């Protein structure tokens, strides 16, 4: 059976943590930031973990991560 290919777009968006979970960036931090308060922008700048319901899909996209 041939090797599985890593989805390159997913590889750029997710990274595996030491415990085996996946880390991701939050959305809404690209433009139109003037209407957001500082607390929200600060929270959006931090990384988040992929939800457990979406984790199997990410694992399929990144078979060697």
C-alpha positions as CSV (number, residue, x, y, z in Angstrom):
1,X,0.0,0.0,0.0
2,X,1.4,3.4,-0.9
3,X,2.3,6.0,1.7
4,X,-0.4,8.4,2.7
5,X,0.0,12.1,1.8
6,X,-0.1,14.9,4.4
7,X,-2.5,17.6,3.5
8,X,-0.2,20.6,3.2
9,X,-2.8,23.3,3.9
10,X,-3.6,21.5,7.2
11,X,0.1,21.1,8.0
12,X,0.5,24.9,7.9
13,X,-2.5,25.5,10.2
14,X,-2.2,22.8,12.9
15,X,0.7,21.6,15.1
16,X,0.7,18.7,17.5
17,X,1.3,19.3,21.2
18,X,3.3,17.1,23.5
19,X,0.2,15.4,24.8
20,X,-1.0,14.5,21.3
21,X,-3.7,17.2,20.9
22,X,-3.7,19.7,18.1
23,X,-3.1,23.4,18.4
24,X,-4.7,26.0,16.1
25,X,-5.0,29.7,15.7
26,X,-8.3,31.6,16.3
27,X,-10.2,33.3,13.5
28,X,-11.1,37.1,13.2
29,X,-7.6,38.5,13.6
30,X,-6.9,39.7,10.1
31,X,-8.6,43.0,9.5
32,X,-11.4,45.3,10.8
33,X,-9.9,45.2,14.3
34,X,-10.8,48.8,15.2
35,X,-14.3,47.9,16.4
36,X,-13.0,45.1,18.7
37,X,-12.1,45.9,22.3
38,X,-8.6,45.1,23.6
39,X,-9.7,42.2,25.7
40,X,-11.2,40.4,22.7
41,X,-8.2,41.0,20.5
42,X,-5.9,39.8,23.2
43,X,-7.9,36.5,23.6
44,X,-8.0,36.0,19.8
45,X,-4.2,36.3,19.6
46,X,-3.7,33.3,21.7
47,X,-3.7,29.7,20.4
48,X,-6.5,27.3,21.0
49,X,-6.9,23.5,20.9
50,X,-8.8,21.7,18.3
51,X,-12.2,20.4,19.7
52,X,-12.3,16.7,20.3
53,X,-15.2,16.3,17.8
54,X,-12.9,17.6,15.0
55,X,-9.8,15.9,16.1
56,X,-10.3,12.7,14.0
57,X,-10.6,14.8,10.9
58,X,-7.4,16.6,11.6
59,X,-5.7,13.3,12.3
60,X,-6.7,12.0,8.9
61,X,-5.3,15.2,7.3
62,X,-2.0,14.8,9.2
63,X,-1.2,11.1,9.3
64,X,2.5,11.6,10.3
65,X,2.1,14.5,12.8
